[in-house]
Amino acid sequence: MDYHTTNSLQQFKTHIGIPFQLYNSLFTSLPFHRIEKTGILLSLFLENCSEGFEQKLTPVEIIDQFFEKHTSYKTSKEKLDLLFRFVQYVERQVVLFDALEDASFKQVNDVNGAGTFKYLESELNRQKAYPQLEEKLKDFSVRIVLTAHPTQFYPGPVLGIINDLSRALKKNKAGKVNMYLQQLGKTAFLNKKKPTPYDEAISLIWFLEHVFYSATGKMLGFLKNSFPDAIAEKNPGISLGFWPGGDRDGNPNVNTAVTLQVSEALRSSIIKCYARDVRTIKRRLTFKGIDTILAELEAKLHQHIFAVGANEFLESNDILSSLKEVRQIVQKKHNGLFISLVDDLIGKVQAFGLYFASLDIRQDSSVHSKLLEEIACRERVLRVDYASVSEEEKINILSGISGSAEFSLYEGVLKDTLHSMQAIKTIQQKNGEAGCHRYVISQCNSALSVMEVFGLLLLSGWKKGSLTVDIIPLFETIDDLERAGSIMQTVFSNEVYRKHLQLRNNNQTIMVGFSDGTKDGGYLMANWGIYHAKKKLTKIGRDNGIDIIFFDGRGGPPARGGGKTHKFYASMGKEISNKEIQLTIQGQTISANFGNRDAAQFNMEQLMTAGITNELFPITAKPLNDTDENLIRDIATSSMEKYLVLRNHPQLADYLLNATPIKYYSETNIGSRPANRNASGSFDLKQLRAIPFVGAWSQVKQNVTGYYGVGTALQQVEKNGQWESLQILYKNSLFIKTLFDNCEMSMKKCFFPLTAGLATDQAFSAIWNDIHNEYELTKKYVLKLGGHKKLMEDYPVEDMSVSMREKIVLPILTIQQYALAQLRILQDSDDTGLKNIFEKLIIRCSFGIINAGRNAA
């Protein structure tokens, strides 16, 4: 263990481990409704759980034993009431731990170490690579896209308390800490109703205003000071994207009115940020001539925040021209005094414009197909036989569109699809082109899917020669990733679309999603499918003179594409396009990796540096050769074959419905989007979204999608005599090492004693035993491959964080499984009242379990 790791581990113990024990003791004095001494009883319950699972007791046996040994409660109402209070208590313990980690971020993490701008600066000095950096930064950037996918259970008020509590802990203000803990005790942790898409947008705008705005400003300031010739005005290197209010895929609650409302909120928010900065600058630049310019600028900004209709008369260039005039005067007449404040705001305006974060529009390809068939039936802008002709002929028809559709002829989602495309133009007129210029196609499974959107944009009022919209296909399933190359080759062969790409600087953004790939083909095949598709698409793009920009749809846990994301980018060789790094962040990923300025700056620097070093210092990322790729493909294929046996098991749906909380996911009121793509709402494994699918496995601590099939595949490698080749590959390839490191994190969060009672269950024993056996096999071979004695051995600080969080949450894991077991017993009972109580208990447990896993990001 090196010095930095040892130091970080000690800092974690000093600033997080010990303080958690101390501040946690404050909870014991807090009354929780009618039950006193909840904390003391919970401590006893935690000990009972730990000992009980060691003795191979079931959750039902553990809880029955606890009530018998440590309480005098006799009635079901008394017992259930205490269990609900335990859940409340644990939720608040998780918040305390979150706040401590946030407060101690700079102490625990090496903010000047590998992957940071400071480290990059030293490497550039050492290798004299400034010219290469300047060339790279001409068009390289990092775009972080915030989504509202429901993987975070904290309501807005609790997020605010975490922020305040973190600040108080950082300053060691014990009195304020105590007050905030009391506030937590009285603050609800659940939403009484589902948030609207606009609610979700406002929640994420809080992060834009309070975290990303200042963190991005600091990063840009460092880059401009350290590499003054490398940062171009038109390409600041950092940008933000936004999906709430624009993501329609499977969400009937998003419409054009919401989209326009969110775009207005983003605009208003960034102007407020600028106004605050101008006020700060005014306090320092009190010099003659400058004060009047700043006063006029501040008045103009305030007018556009509060005056109705004023927004139409302000552009980002208006702000920049005033600031540049101020800068020129300060430089010439005042020796550059406080000029850094002006430069900081200029950088922010160049990065955020009047839009703050670029609002993406997303819709499922099936909606586009249906709309076009409706238009063909009702109007003459398309051939009446459009629906019956070949795909090739449809593409020819769409390429030749010259008229517009009559919006009033359509209703519901079809009408809104046309309006949403028209709304892009409205937003661009007010917020600038960067405010909304991307249309993402979910379930893109053919070249026609791309051309359908192109055609609909024309039908909604856009003209071919002035279409300022990037059409972005999303490839996510294993089959779609395999077909992606041939699909894009067909698209690039279309002369009309190629002319459109010329207007877009010959750039084609392609989104590759991870979650559905994992659900579809398992962990290894999803990773391999994306890698292989990226390599093929990059070559096709280069052959056609097109720069491919990859946009990665990645979730929180490794099973949804999270984990050591920056290491994946650092490991990409030159055969994979690296012009930009674009990725989604969501839920616990936002609060964990970007929840405060220190964490946000550190993680954005890691991403940006990963893309730069991959290009400038390729020795750190050895590309895979053909032999390596053949080996990984075979492993991924073998892994998927094993995974598909489980996924297609006739009892799997029943297992998920009865042994996990999956059917209650949509009742948690954490997101506006339904959990199932099936409009009927009935449970359909094929139509189930990846988030609840992965989340269900996580809540029962089996994490199937993060490792299942890996052990079987590695065992086959050993049998084939290829083990030594794989070990060499593991040591030499950062991509492969990161792949298995993330797998270890998924396994680290497994806890099979929790559900071991299912090992002898008549209905579910076969599935449970199969999953458990694969877990043990994978653990054996992954440890052997890394030369480790325990999981996450290379990441001791994160290992300690995971272990502490898993211990905190063990009581509610036990309670949730207890409630699920009781519901199985009550399956044929008419006691709906008791059933409802247990269902509510399952849902409440979900909150703390998910929130405790924030370091899955």
N, C-alpha and C positions, 0 to 999 in steps of 0.2 A: 504494500500500500504506500503510495507516494506521499510527499509532505502535504500537498494541497488537499488530498482526500482525507488524510488523518486530521488535518486542521478543520476541514468542513464538518467531519463527524463530531469533533469535540465542540465546535460552535453550535451544531444542531442540539447536542445534549444540553449545552449551557443556556442557549437562548430559546429553545423550544421544549425539550424533554422535561427539564427541571421546572421551568415556569408553568408548564401545563399542570404538573402535579400540584404546585402551589396555588395557582389561580383556580384550579378545579375544586379545591377545598372550599372556595367561597360559595360554590353552588350548594354545598351541604346546609348552608344557613338560609337558603332561599326557599320559601314555601311555594309548593305547586298545588294551587287550588285547595282541596279539602285534605290532602294527604301531607303530613309533616314528615320530615326526615327522609325524603325521597332519595337523596343522594346516598345516605347510609345504607338504605335497603338495596339500592342499585349496586353498591359495592359488593354487598353480600351476594346479589344475584349474579354479578359478573363472575365471582369466584365459583359459584355453584355451576355456572355454564362451563367454565374452563375444566373443572374437575369432572363434571358430568360427561362431557365429550371424551375426556381421557378414559373414562370408565365405559365408553361406548353406549351411553344412554341416549335415547331419542329426545328431541325438544319437548315432547309431551311429558316424558318421565322427568326431565330436568325441572320443568316448571311446576309440576305437581309436587315434586320433592321440595322445591324451594318454599312453596306456600305452607307445606306441612312442617318444615324445620324452622322457618324464620318469621312466620306471621301467624296471627290468630284468625285470619280471614276464613270464612266458611262458605259464604254465598258466591255464586258466579259473578254477581254484580261487583262485589268488593274486589275480587281478584282481577277482573277485566279492567276495572277503574285504575288499579295500580299499574297494570301493564301499559295502559295508555299514558300514564304519568311517566313511566320509564322511557317511553318513546320520546315524549317531550323533553325529558332531561338529556337523553343521548343526543338529540338534535342540537341542543345548545352546547354540549361538549364538543361536537364536531365544529360548530361555529368558532368556539374558543381556539381550537387547534388550527383552523384555517387562519384566523387572525394572527396567531403567533407565528405561523409560517410566513405570512405576508410581512409582518413587522421585522422579521429576522432575515429577509431575503438576501440583503447585501452581506450579512455576516456569514451566512451558510454557503453562498455561491461565490465563486471566484469571478467577480465582475470585471476583472482586467485580464482574465485568463484566455485559454483557447476559445476561439469563436467570437470574441468580442472585438470591438473596433480598436481598442488599445493593442490587443495582440496582433491584429491585422496590420496596424501601423508599424509595429516592430518588425514583422515579417517583410513588409514592403521595403523598409529601410535595409534590412539584412540582405535581401535579394535584389535591391535596386530595381524594383518593378513598378515605379510610378507611371511610366509611359503606358505599360500594359493595363494598369488600373484605369487610367484616363480613357483608353480605348474601350475597355469593358463597360464603363459607366455611361457611355454615350447612349446606350439603349437598354441597359440592364436595370431591373427594378424588382422590388418585392411588393406584392399586393396581398394584403390580408383581408379576407372577406368574412364579415360577421353574419352568421345565420341564426335563425330562431329555432332551430331543431330542438325538440324537447329533451335535453339531457341534463338540465340543471333545475333543481327544485326550489331554490331560494326565491321568494318573492322580493320585490323591490325594497321594502323597508328593512328586511334582514340583510340584504347586500349593503345597504347604507350603514347598518350597525357594525357589520364586519369591517367596513372601511374606517369608521370612527374608533372601533375597538383596537384595530391594528395600530392606528396613530397613537392611541393612549398607551398601548403596550410598548411601542417603540421608544416613547419618552418616559416609560416606567412611571406613569401616573396611576398609582394604585387606586386612588379615590374614584377617578373617572372609570377605570376598568370595572370596579365594583358597581358603579351606576349603570354602565352599559350591560353588564351581566344581568342586573335586575330588569333593565329594559327588555332584554331578550326573554326573560321569564314571563313577560306580559305581552309579548308580540307574537301574533299568529304566524305559523310557518306554512300555512297552506292557503291557497286561493279558494274562495267560496265559489267562484265561477271561472270558467276558462277565460284566459286573456284573449283579447282581440288582437289581430295582426298589428294594429296601431299601438296597443299596449306593449306588445313585444318590441316594436321599434323604439318606443320611448325608453324602455328599459335598457336597450343596447346603446342608445344615444347617450345615456349617462356615462357609459364607458368611453365613448368617443370624446366627450367633453372633459372628463376628469382624469383620464388615463392616456389615451392615444394622442390627444392634442399636445400635451406637454412632453410626453416621451418621444414623439416624432420630432418635435422642435429641438430637443436636446441632441438627438441623433444627427439631424441635419446640420446643427451648429457645429458639432464635432467634425463631421465630414468636410464642411466648408473651411473650417480653420486648419484642419490637418492636410486636406487635399484640395486646395482652393481652385485648381484648374480642372479638377475631375468631375465636379457636379455641374451639370448643364441646367439652365433655367427651365427648359422645356421638359426635362426629365429629372425631377428631384430624387428619384431612386426609391421612394417609399410612397405607397398609396393605399387607400382603404376601399373596400367594397362592402355592399350591404344587401341582404336578401329580404329582411322583414318588409312586407308591403309590396314586394315585387315577385316573390316566389309563390306561384299559383299551383304548382304541381301537387295535385291531390288535396288542395286546401280551398274549399268552396267559400271561405270567409275572406279571401283576398280578391278585391275587385279594383277597377280603375280609380274609383273615388279614393280608396285607401292608398293606392300607389301615389296619387297626386298629393294626398295629405301627408304621407311620409316624406316625399321629396321636399315639401314645404317645411316640414319640421327639421329636416337635415340642413336646409338652407338657413333657417332662422337660428339654429343652434350654432353653426359656424360663425355667423355674423356676431352673435353674442360673445363668442370666444375672442374674436378680433377686437370687439369694442372693449373688453376687459383689458386686453393687452395694450391697446392705444391709451387707455386711462393710466396704466402703469408707466408707459413711456412718457406721458405728459408730466408725471411727477418728477422725472429726471431731466428731460429736455425742456427746460423752462426758458430757453434762450429766445431772444428777439427774432421774429421771423418764423421760427419753427413752431412756436406756441400757437400761432394762428392757424397754421396748416393742420396741426394735430387737432385743434379744437373743431375745425370745420369737418375733418374726417370723422371724429367721434360723433358729431351731430348727425352727419350723414348716415353713419352706421346705426345710431339709435333710431333715426327716422325709419329705417328699413326693418327694424325689429318690431316697432310698435305701430307704425302708421299703416293702415289698411290700404293695400294696392300700391304701396311705394316700392315694393320689391322689383317691379318691372324696370326701374330706372337705375339699377346698380349693377355693375359688372366688376369682376375681380381686377381688371386692369385699372379701374378707377381707384381702387385701394392701393394697388402697386405703384401707380404713378405718384400718388401723394407720398408714400413711404420712400420711394426712390429720390424724390425731391428733398425730403427731410435728410436722407442719408448723404446726399451731395453737399448740403449746407453744413452738416456736422463735420464731414471730412475736411472741407475747405476752410471753414471759419472757426471750428471749435476743437481741432486736434483729434477728431474721432472719439470724443468723450461720449460714453454710453452707446457707441455705434453698434455694439453687439446686440443690444435690445432691438434695434431697428432691423438688423440682419436676421435676427431670430424670427421676427414677425413676417418679414419678406419671404423667408423660406417656408413658413407655414401657409401663407397665401398661395405660393406657387404649388405647394403640395395638395392643398385642400380646396382651392378655388372658392366658389360659392355653393359647393355641393357637399363638402365634408367627406362623404363616402359615396362612391359610385353605385347607384341603385340598379341591380340586375333584375331583368324580367326572366321568369322561368315558367315553362308549361310543358305538359306531356305531349309527345308527338301524336298520340291518338286523337287528341282534341283538334289538332291542326288538320288531320285527315278527314275527320267528320265535318269540320267547318267547310273545307273545300268542296266536299261532295254536296253539302247543302247549297253552297253558292252556285255550283254547276246546275243544280236542279231548279234554282229560283231566278238566276240572272244569266245574261248573255255574255258576261265577261269571261266565262269559261265554256268549253264545249259541253253540250248536254250529256254526251256519253263519257265524260271525264272519269267517272267511277269505274267503268268497265274496261278501259284501255290499259296497256302495259305500263310498267313503271317507267320505262324509257320514254314512252310517249307522254306520260304525265309530266316528266321533267321538261320535255320540249314545250309543252303547253305553258307550264309555269314560267319558263324562261322568256316566253313571248308576251306576257301580260302587259297590257297598255292602258287598261281602265281601272276604275275603283268600284268597290262593292257598296251596296246600299245598306248601311248599318241597321236601319229601322226594320229590315225584314227578318232580323234574327233576335233571339232571346237568350237569356241566361249566360252560360259560360262561352257560348259561341259569339255572342254579341260583345261580351267583355274582352274576348281575345282580340277582336278587331280594334276595340277602343284602347286596349293596353298598348297596341303597336302605334296607334296615333298619339297616345300619351307620351311616348318616348320623345316625340318631336316637341311637345309642349314643355316637357322638363328641360330639354336641351336649350330651348329659347330662354328660359328663366335662369337655369343653373349652369349653363354651359354644356358643350357636347359631352365632356367627361362626367357630367352628372347622371347620365343614363344612356348607355350606348351599347349594351350587350343583351342578347336574347339567347338564353340557354334552353336547349331542347332535351328534355328528359326522355328516356327510352328511345334514344336515337338508334334505330336498327337498320337504316338503309340510307343511300344517297338521297332518296326521295324525301326523307325526313328533313334534311337540310334545305332542299329546294322548296319544300312546302312553306317553310317559314319565309324564305326569300319571296315567294309568290304572294303570301299573305301580307307582307310588308308593303308590296306594291299595291295590292288591293285595298290596303288601309289608308292610302294617300301618299306614300313615299314615291319618289322618282328614282329610276336607275342611276342617273348621273349624280345624285345628291343623297344617296342612302348612307347616312352616317351611323350605321348600326353594325356591330360585329355579331355574326350568327355563330353560336357556339354549340356544337354537338356534344352531348354527354354520353360517353360509353362506360357502362358500369357492370353489366353481367359478363360472365366469362365468355359467352358466345359473342356478345357485342364487341368485347375487347379484341377477340380473335378476328372479327370481320372489319374492325375499324380501318385497317390499312386499305383494303379494297374499296370500302365505302368512300374514303377521302380521295382515293385516286379517281374514282368516278366523278366526284364533285369537282376536283381540280381540272378535269378534262372538259368541263362545261365552259364554253367561251363566255357566256353571259356572266356566270359566277366569277370567272377569272378577272373580268373587267371590274367587277365589284371589289375583288381583293386588291386590285391595283389602286383603287381609291382608298383602301385601308392599309396602304404602305406594304402590300404583299405580306401581311401578317394574318395568320389563321390561328385563333385560340381554340384549343380542344380540351374539353374537360374529361378527366378520367376519375370515376368514382370508386371508392373502396368498399363501402358498406355492403352494397348489394352483391359485389363480387365475393365477399367473404361468405355471406349468406348462401350464395349460389354455389360456390366451389371450394369453400374452406380457406383457411389462413394462407397457406403457402401458394396455392394456385391464384388467389386474388393478387398477392404480391408479384408473382411471376407474370401473371397476365398483364398487369399494368406495366411492368418493366419491359416485357417483350413488345407490347403494343406501342409504347413510347419510342422504342428503338426503330420499329418498322415505320411509324408515322414520321419520325424525324427524317429518315431516308427518303420517303416519298415526298415530303415537303421540299427537301433540298433538290431532289431530282426535278421538281416542278418550279424551282425558284421561289418557293414560299417559305417564310420563317414560321415555324411552328412554335406556338407558345402554349405550354401545358398549364392547365388549371386543375389542381388536385382537390377533389372532394374528400376531405379527411375528417374523421370524427375524433372523439376524445380518447377512448381506450385503444390499445394496439389492435384489437379485433375489429376496429372500425377505421384503422389507418393512422391512429395517433402514435403515441410513444415517442421515440427519438427521431422526430420528423426531420430536424435539421441535418441529422447524420445521413438520412437517405439522400438529401439534396447534395451533400458534400461528396457522396459516393458515386454520383452519376458520372460516367465517362463522357468523352466528347461525341460519342455516337448518339447521345440523347440530347436534344435541344435544351439549352439552359439560358435562353435569352432573358427570361423572366422567371421568378418564382411566384406562383399564385396558389393560394390554398384557402380552404374554408376553415373557420374556427367556430366553435359552438359550445353552448352549455358550460360544463365544468372546465372545458379548455380555456374559455375566456376568463373565468374567475381564477383559474389556477395559474395559467401562463401569462395572462395579461390583466390581472385583477388590480394591480397597482403599478405606478410608474416604473419602479425599479425592475419588477419582473417583466413588464412589457418591453422596456428598453433592452434588457438582457436577451430576451427571446427573439425580438426582431433583429437584433444584431447577430444572433446566432444564425438566423435564416439568411440574412443578407451576406454575411461572411461566408456561409456555406456555398452560396452561388458564385461568389467571387473567387474563392480559393480553388473551387473545382476547375475553373478556367485558368487561373494564373499559376497555380501550383498543383498540376495534375498528378504529381508523384504521390499525393495523399489519397488519390482515388484510382487505384489500378482497375482498368476496365476488364470485364469478363471476356475471355476468349471463347471460341466455338466449343472447345472441350468443356469448359466451365459451364457454359449455357446449356449444353446437352445434359450435363449432370443435374443441374438445378431443374431443368424441365422434367426430367425423369422423376426426380424427387417430388416435384409439385403434382405431377400426374398421379403418382402412387398415392400421395396424400389425399388428393381429391377423390380417388376411387374409394378409399376408406371412408371419407367424409360423406360421400353420396349414399353409402349404405345406411348411415345413420339418418341423414336428411330424408331419405325415402322410406324409412321404417314405418310400417302401418300404425304403430302405436305412438309415434313421436308427437303428433298433435295432441293426443290425450295426455301424454306426459307433460307437455308444456302447459296445458290448460289446468291440470290438477296439481302438479308438483312445483309450479312456478307461479308468480303473480302476473303473468302476461295478460290475462284477460281483464285485469284491473288497470292496465297502464293508461288507457284513455280517460279513466276517471280521476286521475291525479290533478287535473286542471293545471297542467304546467305548460301547455302549448295550444295554439289555436288549430293546429293541423290534426286531422284524425290519424289514429295509429295504423289503420288498415286502408289500403287502396280500394278495397271492395266497398262500393257505395252502400250496399245493404247492411254493412256493419257486422255481418256474421263472420265467424273466425275462419279464415282461409290462409293456410300456411304460405301458399304461393303469393298471395296478395298482401301478406303482412309486411310492413315496412321493416327495414333492417334495424332501426333504432330499438323498437320494443323486442325484436328477436334477440339481439345482442344483450340488451338490458335484462331480459328475463334470465338468461344464463348467468349473468353477473350477479343478480340478486340471490340466486341459490348457490353462489360461489362454486360454479362448475366451469364457467368461462369457455365453453366448448369452442366458440368461433376463434379463439386465440391460439389454439394448439392442436385441436382434434385432427388426427391423421398424420401429424408430424412424426410421432413415435414409430408408427407402422412404416412410414417412408424411410426413416433413418435406419430402422432395423433391416430393411431391404437393401439399403446401400451397403451395410456391413456384410450381408449375405453374398452380395455381388462382388465383394472384394474391392470396393471403391472407397472404403472408409478413410484411408490415408489421403486420398485425393481431396475428399471433402474437408478434412482437417487443414490441409494446406490452403484450400480456398477460404476457409473460415478465418485463418490467420492473415491472409493477404487481401481480402476484400472487405472493405467497410460496409458495403451493401449487404453481404451475407451475414457478417457479424451482427449488424443492426437488426436484421431479420430475426435472428435467433435470440438476441437480447430482448426484443419486444415480446417474443414468445415466452421468455422466462418471466417477464412482468405479468403476463396473463396468468401463468401458472402460480406465481407467488400469491395471487389473490384468490386462489382456489382453497376451499376448506370442505373436504368431503365428509368429515364426521357430522357436519350439519345435516346432511340428508342420508346418512348411512342406513337409516331405518328402511329406506326404499330398496335396499339390497336384498331383502327377503319379501318384499311386497309382491303379491301374486301378479298384479297388473304391470308393474314398472321395474321389476328386478332385472330383467334382461337388458333394458336400456341403461339403467343406472350402473350396473356392473360393467357393461361395455365401455361407458364413458370413463369410469374410474380406472379400468385397466389401461385404456389408451392414455389417460393422464400419467399413470405410473410409468408406462413405457416411454412416453415422451420425456418425462422428467429424467429418466435414466440416461437416455441418449443425448439430450441437450446438455446435461451436466458433463457427460463424457466428451462431447464435442468441444466444449469450452474449457475442459480441464478444471472444472469447478467442483467444490464439495457441497455447495448449496446454491439455491436460486438467487439471482441478482447479486452474485458475489462481486462483480465489477462495479456495482453501484451501491456501496454501503449506506450512504446517506439516504437515498431513496428507499432502500430496503428497510431502514429504521422507520422512515415516515410511513411506509405501507404497513409495517408491523404494528405501529402504535395506532393507526387508524382502524386496522382490522380488530384490534383489541377493544377500542372504544365502541365499535359498532356490533360486536358479538352479541350483546343482549338483545338488540332488536332483530338481528338475524334469527336468533332463537325464537323470539316472539312471533316473527312472521311465519316461520315454518310450523310453529305450534298452531297458529290460526289456520294455515292451509290444511294441516292434519285434521283439525276439528271439522273443517268444512267437508273433507272427504268422509268423515264419520256421519255428518249430518246430511249427506247427499240426498237421501230419500226421506228426510224428515220434513214435516210441515211447519216447523218452528222458524218462520221467516225472520222473526225478530232477532233471534240469536245468530242466524246466518248473516244478517245485515251487520251486526256488531263485529263479527269476525272478518267480514269483508272490509269494513272500515279500518279495522286494526291492520290488515294486510297493506292497505293503501297508505296508511300513516307511516308504517315501517319503511315503505319504499323511499320516502323522503330522505331520511337519515342515511340509508344504505347507499343511495346514489351520491348524495352530497359528500359522504365520507370518502368516496373514490375519486376525488378531484385530481389526485396525482396520477390518475390513469392517463392524463393528457400527454 
